[in-house]
Amino acid sequence: MKLSLMSSSKYYLFHFCFLLITSTTLSKSNFQPKTLFLLVKKDPSTLQYITQIHQRTPLVPLKLALNLGGESLWVDCENGYKSSTYKPANCGSAQCDLAWSTSCGNCYENNTSRSGCNNNTSCYNVVSNPITSTKSEIAEDVLSIQSINGSIPGPVATVPNFIFSCPITSNLTENLGKNVKGMVGFGQQSPVSFATQFASILKFSRQFAICLSSSTKRNGVIFIGHSPYFISLAFDASRDLIYTPIITQQRYISITYPHYVRIIRASPEYYIQVSSVRINGKTLPLNKTLLTLDDENEERGTRISTNVPYTELEPSIYNVVSKAFISEMPKEVKKVAAVQPFKTCFDSTYIGVSRLGYDAPQINIVFQKQNVYWTIIGANSLIKVKEGVICLAFVERKKPTGQAIVVGGYQMQDNLIEFDLSRRRIGFSNSLFYRQTMCANHNYA
């Protein structure tokens, strides 16, 4: 049986009520920032991108992994979560509907309650890390991040009732980096994604942009809200963006309360249409069917993900890309043995290096039109794996099914990528190295 979770009118009514409550506190300060920011840094052990927020009463700094396609913010509440303002959402409430609750019920632990497991009638959803997922209590608490004033930090913005999720077990953090306490989700179509909540509360456009640093020692930045997005004092990186539409997709979800039913729900993942791939201007002979997203089960097509460290390609696509890349490399650059997880590696002795990285064949990811494409240069296509050896920084997909292309973090580094949810489009800047700057050259630290 297929049902929608709620009618659009009911959804907007709940959304309005929630925002009215939350916005009241902010309006008292007459502080209405148009852009917020988070600093983000690559963890060298997990290759995840880590940011930090302040949450709870009193405020506590929390390290979180960035999850571009995540529905919401989730935080480990089992280990040391103490807050005088924590409030679990009750079944049937607006918060439950906004957070896409899948069940309701009691959670008992020796007849005591805690954050994430209360003995009242709470509502639950499902949250995940890159490996697994679990049931999670929907709740509210205080959350604050910093705003932007031009090209420098501005005042702190605090939301008193920010909706998030508390997993009922703490093992969801086991696959995250050291001292990382959860994940911050920026997924499209989710009413409680990080950027959407702030946009609704502070009344700015639903958009954000990520600028991931290639360094594990220096921060990149996530902008939440309106451009300009200043990288360096005077350079607005948003002026170079080329756009392609976001593809909206649906997925099946099982709800167990008050009775079992399967529903169709909006997918939070970011899908785009890639029509072709060019290397040094030559269009590759790819299977066009694989490049088209399957409407039924979220397979094929192209997805953008910060959970994937290197772009993953379906095996036949990988083979074509690898072969073409090798043929376009300078003849004096020789192939060497593979170094996991990479299959295509080279002796770096005779390859040149410039401000754009290694002198590699230029890769163009072509979108809806032949003249609309994203350029991947040597800094994002080749990676040094050990002394004297570099590899093509794309990997072959191991799973039998999935997307044909999953654009990973390495290819996005030192590019500004804007997610304009209001206009349903994604903007790509090409490498900031062309502008003689990089994502770490901001003034928000």
C-alpha positions in Angstrom: 0.0 0.0 0.0 1.4 3.4 -1.0 0.6 6.5 1.0 2.1 10.0 1.2 3.3 10.9 4.7 1.0 13.9 4.9 -0.8 16.2 2.6 1.1 19.4 1.6 -1.3 21.6 3.4 -0.9 19.7 6.7 2.9 19.8 6.3 3.0 23.6 5.8 0.6 24.1 8.8 2.9 22.1 11.1 5.9 23.9 9.6 4.4 27.3 10.2 3.5 26.5 13.8 7.0 25.2 14.5 8.7 28.2 13.0 6.4 30.6 14.8 7.5 29.2 18.1 11.2 29.1 17.2 11.4 32.5 15.5 9.8 34.4 18.5 13.0 34.1 20.6 15.2 35.3 17.7 13.0 38.2 16.8 13.5 39.7 20.3 17.1 40.4 19.6 16.4 42.1 16.2 19.3 40.0 14.8 18.5 38.6 11.4 21.7 37.3 9.7 21.5 36.4 6.0 24.5 34.0 6.0 25.9 31.6 8.6 29.1 29.5 8.4 30.7 26.4 9.7 34.4 25.6 9.5 35.1 22.1 8.1 38.3 20.0 8.0 39.2 16.6 6.5 40.0 14.0 9.1 43.2 12.2 8.0 42.2 8.8 9.4 38.7 8.5 8.1 38.8 11.0 5.2 35.5 12.4 6.5 34.9 16.1 6.6 34.5 17.3 10.2 32.8 20.5 11.5 31.8 21.8 14.9 28.6 23.3 16.4 27.6 24.4 19.9 24.5 22.7 21.4 22.6 22.3 24.7 22.3 24.3 27.9 25.0 25.1 28.9 26.4 25.2 25.3 28.9 22.4 24.5 31.1 22.2 21.4 30.4 19.1 19.3 32.5 17.6 16.5 30.2 16.3 13.7 30.8 14.6 10.4 29.4 16.3 7.3 26.7 14.3 5.6 25.6 16.1 2.4 22.7 13.7 1.8 21.6 13.3 5.4 18.0 14.1 6.5 18.9 15.8 9.7 21.4 16.5 12.5 21.9 13.5 14.8 24.0 13.4 18.0 25.1 10.7 20.3 23.0 11.2 23.4 23.9 8.0 25.3 27.4 9.2 26.5 27.4 12.3 28.6 24.5 14.3 27.1 23.4 16.8 29.7 21.1 19.7 28.9 18.5 21.6 30.8 16.7 22.5 27.6 16.5 19.0 25.9 12.9 18.2 25.0 11.8 15.0 23.3 9.1 15.3 20.7 5.7 13.6 21.6 3.9 11.4 19.2 1.6 13.2 16.8 3.4 16.6 17.3 4.5 18.9 14.5 8.1 18.0 15.3 7.5 14.3 14.7 5.9 15.0 11.3 8.6 17.5 10.3 11.4 15.0 11.2 9.6 12.2 9.3 8.8 10.0 12.2 8.5 6.3 11.4 7.3 5.0 14.8 6.1 5.9 18.3 6.4 4.3 21.7 8.2 4.1 25.0 11.9 3.5 25.6 12.7 2.0 29.0 16.1 1.4 30.6 15.7 0.2 34.2 12.6 2.3 34.5 14.7 5.5 34.0 14.8 7.9 31.1 17.6 9.8 29.5 18.2 12.0 26.4 17.4 9.7 23.5 15.4 7.2 25.6 12.4 8.5 27.5 9.6 6.7 29.2 7.0 8.9 27.8 5.4 8.4 24.3 8.2 9.7 22.1 8.5 9.5 18.3 11.3 8.0 16.4 12.9 8.1 13.0 15.9 6.3 11.4 19.3 7.9 11.2 22.5 6.5 9.7 26.3 6.8 9.3 28.2 5.7 6.2 27.9 2.1 7.2 24.7 1.4 9.2 21.5 2.9 10.6 19.4 2.8 13.7 16.3 4.0 15.4 16.5 7.5 16.9 14.5 9.7 19.2 13.3 13.0 17.7 14.0 15.9 20.0 14.7 19.7 20.3 17.5 21.6 22.0 19.4 24.9 21.8 21.9 25.2 19.0 24.2 28.0 17.9 26.6 28.8 15.1 28.3 32.0 13.9 27.1 34.4 11.3 29.0 36.2 8.6 29.5 40.0 8.4 30.9 40.6 4.9 34.1 38.6 4.7 34.7 38.2 8.5 32.8 36.5 11.3 29.7 38.1 12.7 27.6 37.6 15.8 26.5 34.1 17.0 23.0 33.0 15.9 21.2 30.8 18.5 18.1 28.7 17.9 16.3 27.6 21.0 14.3 24.7 19.5 16.5 23.1 16.9 15.1 19.7 15.8 17.6 16.8 15.8 17.8 13.1 16.5 19.2 11.0 19.3 20.1 7.4 18.4 19.0 4.9 21.0 22.4 3.3 20.9 25.9 4.9 20.8 27.4 2.4 18.3 26.5 4.7 15.4 29.6 6.8 16.1 32.0 3.8 15.8 32.5 4.5 12.1 33.2 8.1 12.6 36.4 10.0 13.4 38.0 10.4 16.8 35.7 12.3 19.3 33.1 12.8 16.5 29.7 12.8 18.2 27.3 12.6 15.3 26.6 13.8 11.7 25.1 17.0 10.4 22.7 16.4 7.4 22.2 18.9 4.6 19.9 16.7 2.5 17.4 18.2 0.0 13.7 17.9 0.5 14.0 17.3 4.3 12.2 19.9 6.4 14.7 19.4 9.3 18.0 19.3 7.4 20.6 21.7 8.9 20.4 24.4 6.2 16.6 24.2 5.8 15.9 24.7 9.4 18.1 27.8 9.6 16.7 29.2 6.4 13.1 28.8 7.6 13.8 30.3 11.1 16.0 33.2 9.9 13.9 33.8 6.8 16.6 33.6 4.2 16.8 31.6 1.0 17.2 27.8 1.2 20.7 27.5 -0.1 24.2 26.6 1.2 27.6 26.2 -0.3 30.6 24.0 0.6 34.2 24.7 0.0 36.3 21.7 1.2 40.0 22.2 1.9 42.5 19.8 0.4 44.5 20.2 3.6 44.0 18.1 6.7 45.5 20.9 8.8 43.6 23.9 7.5 39.8 24.5 7.5 37.5 24.9 4.6 34.1 26.5 5.0 30.4 25.8 4.7 28.2 28.8 3.9 24.6 28.7 4.9 22.4 31.3 3.3 22.9 34.0 0.8 25.9 34.7 -1.3 28.4 36.5 -1.6 30.7 33.7 -0.5 34.0 35.3 0.1 37.2 33.3 -0.3 40.0 35.7 0.4 39.1 39.2 1.4 37.8 40.5 -2.0 37.0 37.4 -4.0 33.3 36.2 -4.2 33.6 32.6 -5.4 29.9 32.5 -6.2 30.4 34.7 -9.3 32.0 31.8 -11.2 29.3 29.2 -10.7 27.8 27.2 -13.6 24.5 25.5 -12.8 22.8 22.2 -13.4 19.3 21.2 -12.1 18.8 19.0 -9.0 17.0 15.8 -9.7 14.4 15.0 -7.1 13.8 11.4 -6.3 11.5 9.3 -4.1 12.2 6.2 -2.0 10.1 3.7 -0.1 10.0 3.9 3.7 8.3 1.5 6.2 6.3 3.1 9.1 5.4 0.8 12.1 3.2 3.1 14.1 0.2 3.1 14.6 0.2 0.3 12.0 2.6 -1.0 9.4 2.6 0.8 6.1 5.0 1.5 3.3 5.1 5.1 2.1 6.8 7.0 -0.6 9.1 9.7 0.8 11.3 12.3 -0.8 15.0 11.3 -1.0 17.4 13.7 0.7 20.3 12.7 -1.7 21.6 15.1 -4.4 21.2 13.7 -7.9 22.2 15.5 -11.1 22.2 14.5 -14.8 25.5 13.9 -16.4 25.1 13.6 -20.1 28.7 12.7 -21.0 32.4 12.8 -19.9 35.2 14.3 -21.9 38.9 13.9 -21.4 41.1 16.4 -23.2 38.0 17.4 -25.3 37.3 13.9 -26.4 33.9 12.5 -25.5 34.1 9.0 -24.0 31.9 6.1 -25.3 29.8 5.6 -22.1 26.6 3.6 -21.7 24.0 6.3 -21.7 21.5 4.1 -19.9 23.8 4.0 -16.9 23.9 7.8 -16.8 20.1 8.0 -16.4 18.8 7.7 -12.9 16.3 4.9 -12.3 13.1 6.4 -10.9 12.1 3.3 -9.0 15.1 2.4 -6.9 17.7 5.2 -6.9 20.1 3.3 -9.1 22.2 4.5 -12.0 22.6 8.2 -12.6 24.9 10.6 -10.7 24.9 11.4 -7.0 27.1 13.9 -5.0 28.3 12.7 -1.6 30.7 13.8 1.1 30.6 10.3 2.6 32.6 9.0 -0.4 36.3 10.1 -0.3 37.0 9.6 -4.0 34.6 9.5 -6.9 33.2 6.0 -7.5 32.5 4.8 -11.0 30.4 1.8 -12.2 33.0 -0.8 -13.5 32.4 -0.3 -17.2 32.5 3.4 -16.9 35.7 3.2 -14.8 37.4 1.1 -17.4 36.5 3.6 -20.2 37.7 6.6 -18.1 40.9 4.9 -17.0 41.8 3.8 -20.5 41.2 7.3 -21.9 43.1 9.0 -19.1 46.1 6.7 -19.6 46.1 7.4 -23.4 46.1 11.1 -22.8 48.9 11.1 -20.2 52.3 12.3 -21.5 54.1 9.4 -23.1 57.1 9.6 -20.8 54.8 9.0 -17.8 54.7 5.2 -17.2 52.1 3.1 -15.5 53.1 1.3 -12.3 51.5 -1.3 -10.0 48.1 -0.4 -8.5 48.0 1.0 -4.9 44.7 0.3 -3.1 42.1 1.6 -3.3 43.3 2.9 -6.7 43.7 0.7 -9.8 45.4 3.2 -12.2 48.8 4.5 -11.0 51.8 6.2 -12.5 55.5 6.9 -11.9 55.5 10.6 -11.0 59.2 11.2 -12.0 58.4 12.8 -15.3 55.1 14.5 -14.7 55.0 18.3 -14.4 53.5 20.3 -11.6 51.9 23.7 -11.8 49.6 25.9 -9.6 46.8 23.7 -10.9 48.4 20.5 -9.6 49.8 17.7 -11.7 49.9 18.3 -15.5 47.1 15.8 -16.1 44.6 15.3 -18.8 41.6 17.7 -18.3 38.3 15.9 -17.4 35.0 17.6 -18.2 31.8 16.4 -16.5 29.2 17.5 -19.0 25.7 18.3 -17.6 22.5 19.1 -19.4 24.1 20.9 -22.4 27.5 20.4 -24.1 28.6 23.9 -23.1 27.6 23.4 -19.4 30.4 21.4 -17.7 32.5 21.1 -14.6 36.3 20.8 -15.2 38.4 18.5 -13.0 42.1 19.5 -13.1 45.2 17.6 -12.0 44.9 18.7 -8.4 41.6 16.8 -8.2 42.2 13.9 -10.6 45.6 12.6 -9.4 46.7 11.9 -5.9 50.2 11.1 -4.4 50.0 7.7 -2.7 53.7 7.3 -1.9 57.1 8.7 -2.9 57.4 8.6 -6.7 53.8 7.2 -7.3 50.6 9.0 -8.2 47.2 7.5 -8.9 44.0 8.4 -10.7 41.9 9.5 -7.8 38.8 7.7 -9.0 37.8 4.2 -7.7 35.7 1.4 -9.2 32.4 0.8 -7.5 32.5 -2.5 -5.5 28.8 -3.0 -4.9 26.8 -4.8 -7.6 24.2 -2.0 -7.7 24.1 1.7 -7.1 24.8 5.0 -8.9 26.9 5.0 -12.1 28.8 8.0 -10.8 29.2 9.1 -7.1 31.1 12.4 -7.0 33.3 12.2 -3.9 35.0 14.6 -1.6 38.5 14.6 -3.3 37.1 15.9 -6.6 35.2 18.7 -4.7 38.2 20.0 -2.8 39.1 23.6 -3.5 36.0 24.0 -5.6 33.0 26.0 -4.4 29.8 24.0 -4.8 26.5 25.8 -4.1 23.2 23.9 -3.4 20.4 26.3 -4.2 17.3 24.4 -2.9 14.9 27.3 -3.6 15.8 27.2 -7.3 16.5 23.5 -7.4 19.9 23.7 -8.8 23.6 23.0 -8.0 26.4 25.4 -9.0 30.0 24.4 -9.6 32.8 26.9 -9.6 35.7 24.9 -11.1 38.9 24.9 -9.2 39.7 28.0 -7.1 43.3 27.5 -8.2 42.4 29.2 -11.4 41.7 32.3 -9.3 45.0 31.8 -7.4 43.2 31.0 -4.2 41.9 27.9 -2.3 39.1 27.0 0.2 41.5 27.4 3.2 42.1 31.1 2.2 39.0 32.5 4.0 38.9 34.9 7.0 36.4 33.0 9.2 38.8 31.2 11.5 
